[in-house]
Amino acid sequence: MEWSVQRLGSPHAFFYFEINQKIAETVTKLNDLIKRYYSQNKPITFYAIDRELLRKGGQIFTNI
């Protein structure tokens, strides 16, 4: 553990990759949503963005 922390410079550096991957996935989802709505000449609403971000593997999870 000590070697890894010294090499990376911070104990939080372990999570940088995972965080960046999650951000990249979210940006990709939003770009795909924008492309779909733009091709259909529809306005993008916050509701559509929220539904897209909650969608996982073809299913939508909601907090009930």
Summary of the structure (lengths in Angstrom):
residues: 64
radius of gyration: 17.5
end to end distance: 40.9
largest distance: 54.8
contacts: 113
relative contact order: 0.09
helix: 70%
strand: 6%
